[in-house]
Amino acid sequence: MTKDHGPSIKDDKLYEDLRGQGYSAEKAARIANAKANPDMHPSKKGGKAPPYEDWTKEDLYERAQEIGVDGRSQMSKDELIAALRNH
């Protein structure tokens, strides 16, 4: 049975499924709420940006700084990619 996550989560089942796949609570909530909104059309694949593996470490660091990833200055390129994907 799907748990009610309150009014801030619009699609509880999708939220739980995404959390079960390893998505962060914040990301799962964003996706579940966007899918529940008929005016939004989020895709699982994402946008047109190149994959993080093609970015430079400096670009990854700047993106991590924009979204507030803690500990980014000590991270390797692979760690920055993982942190960005899990944010």
Beta strands, then each sheet from edge to edge (+ up, - down):
end
